[in-house]
Amino acid sequence: MWRTSRRVVAALCVVALGLTRAQAHGDDLEQGQAAYRAGDYAQAFVMLAPLAEQGVHEAEYVLGEMYRKGAGVVADRAEAVGWLTRAASAGYVPAQIALGELLQAAGDGQDLEGALAWLKRAAEHGEADACFRLGLHYIRVAAHRDFAEAAQWMRRAALKGHAEAQYFLARLLLDGRGVEADEAQARSWFEQAARQGHGRAQRFLVVLARPDTPDRALELRELRRHLAAGTVRLSGVSTDPSYGTREKPIRAGRDYGAQWAYLNALRGPRGEVVHYRSLGPCCFFNHPDAPRGKAFLDRYEVQYRGGAPAILYFTLFSDEVRLEAPAGFDVAPFTADE
């Protein structure tokens, strides 16, 4: 009787000790993840490195991301691959996605076949973001480009409400890549993405709502070029009210793509999407680097919902780059995938 009771007590103590340790691990994991999200990488490393060593997959994933991005540690591709592989091999989907994207990145250790394999494993779980990332791989990686496969995976993610997938599916439908061209369906998916605040989808809807004329076709072509430029990181909002005027034009870089990336990063004062169109060159002046010595400024009409149209001036003829939003505008949150 006594021996049985002692065994029960001992078993209960072991269970209680295990629960206490699990709770402690859970607390450390939660605090470490919170520190990572807050940008306190030193604290995140202190909290998560011991858990990663013990095989906690969420911690392995964050540690791998820190080494991949050089966040609080010296960027180390081999370390990143090692930690992400541990978590990915255990079936942790975020690690499978991150590992796939790391392996597809250019540089020593690039492994496009391995990248595709990990992204496929992630997508097989059916999570929206994993399906989207696999679809994006089929679009962006030339060695594996397959628009039909891309459309299939984008549709899976889009049906789950993934705004980026809805946007890319709309683009495929609009252009007839991998699927039969269907502007009505494309517009429907643009609308679903736009309702979630997707700025690029909102821009397409503005143009698609216009009458079907050669000018509309030209604007659609230009819009595709503009959006392909991506988004730059703006440092803030200028305190100079004349910045962006003819007298003080914006110096975004020495090519048109730099101008478009700058404009893609603008938002209205309350985060509104900014729409823009080129008004062509103006204001010619002498400059030694310009063809035949005649330089010019570029003009764009910009507008956001609720705001009056404004004209911003750019110069290509300056080596100095100043990436601030003009007074009265705001800055878009920077994302690497923008």
PyMOL commands that set and color helices and strands:
alter all, ss='L'
color gray80, all
select helices_A, chain A and resi 2-37+41-53+57-69+77-89+93-104+112-123+128-140+142-144+147-159+163-175+183-195+199-208+214-228+256-264+291-293
alter helices_A, ss='H'
color red, helices_A
select strands_A, chain A and resi 266-267+274-286+294-304+310-315+330-331
alter strands_A, ss='S'
color yellow, strands_A
deselect
rebuild
show_as cartoon
